Amino acid sequence: MDTSLTRLTLLLLALAVAVLFAAMVAFATAVLSRLDGARPVACVERGAVTFLATLTVCVATLSLMVTAL
């Protein structure tokens, strides 16, 4: 397997893991805010903000790792 193809495959796999991780964190945030008594619309908003923040941190970390390699 070509080295660039291997790096691309690993990068896509890492991005998929980052998206799944961000989705799990967002879901947990939405559930916890609903248990706290927030309205459903506010829960979705908090989940969305958390998803984007987590994904931003994960992608920034991945970009640092890619540039280091």
Buried (B, 14 or more C-beta within 10 A) or exposed (E): EEEEEEEEEEBEEBBEEBBEBBBEBBEEBBEEBBEEEBEEEBBBBBBEEBBEBBBEEBBEEBEEEEEEE
